[in-house]
């Protein structure tokens, strides 16, 4: 490359930076651009060869030479004005030969003008950083998976092994057993943990929008499409993990497109003309019996076998009742923080009733029961009368070979209807292939069914 003439270099320095000074190893000025000289009331000829301390007041160039450390965005007062300056030691062939300094902002007004331009960009960056931290990062680790029951420990150990793999994981178990927590833990312990963890609930997204949500769309793909298009969940999860919850509720048409993504490792946006490669680890979850759905033609057999690489069955709370006290203790610590309450404990009577309950809603139901109790309690101990009425009932017990039931007070009609409604929803969910069909059987809308499921912890 041809060397630039000295005059060119000097003009480039004058254009690229306002004020620049360079000193040799003895802190003698060897260069100062004309703008800096004019401000200081000197000339390049007068400044050349002088000790920098005799030319620039409050300078620290000699200190940079002594420490061989750069000083970035340092406040430098000259003629009563506070300026922002950078100072760097510089080397030739590995030997410290001098230092260079540059004034970035000559006064507070320049700094504020620059700050006003940068601040909106910084706020936008901060927003996306927080969004990434809150939405696209795993929130739970294996330490958050509480339980010592053998079946639960087996599931946890298998999940730990899965975290060291790149294979597809299929999490199965009843609603509320903690499938999403397992997915968080697997991603958090994997080599992909520094990349996004994207969650998708296949059942909560309308069928006509699911494809664009998963794979994105190009500009003009349909009426209302954003200018410039939009990335789908798979693109957002590139190099990370995508968690496909309620995979059993995914429409058949989408199942075939998902299978292609898993096989080819590429996606095609809605309205797009080509494909784009994606590197995504898939974790799927369902509370349904996919094998039975395959037999009924409601789930693609080829997709099932593609997902069923590492299958992890998470036991229900009914199957691991000995874990209930430990899980309740962890949930209470969480509620203490959320409600700003002192130490909350569970009475022995309430704990015993927990051990007798069947927990159809599993851990989610347990958390809802505890939160309700914290809302109605006065002291720091959860008693039996703080629990929902359906839990205050005395369960059937065997005595002398006969089934007996202790009489209980008549419940208000409101709670009786709520109990009947919950049981009806549970029955419909068991009979139906998906929540859309369950809503049809119940004669209600899909949105209302989801609201009721959240209300009852289903």
Secondary structure, 3 states (H helix, E strand, C coil): CCCCCHHHHHHHHHHHCCEEEEEECCCEEEEECHHHHHHHCCCHHHHCCCEHHHHCCCCCHHHHHHHCCCEEEEEEEECCEEEEEEEEEEEECCEEEEEEEEEEECCHHHHHHHHHHHHHHHHHHHHHHHHHHHHCCCCCCHHHCCCCCHHHHHHHHHHHHHHCCCCCEEEECCCCCCHHHHHHHHHHCCCCCCCCEEEEECCCCCHHHHHHHHHCECCCCCCCCCCCCECCHHHHCCCCEEEEECHHHCCHHHHHHHHHHHHHCEECCECCCCCEECCCEEEEEECCCHHHHHHCCCCCHHHHHHHCCEEEECCCHHHHHHHHHHHHHHHHHHHHHHHCCCCCEECHHHHHHHHHCCCCCHHHHHHHHHHHHHHHCCCCEECHHHCCHHHHCCCCEEECCEEECCCCCCCCHHHHHHHHHHHHHHHHHHHCCCHHHHHHHHCCCHHHHHHHHHHHCC
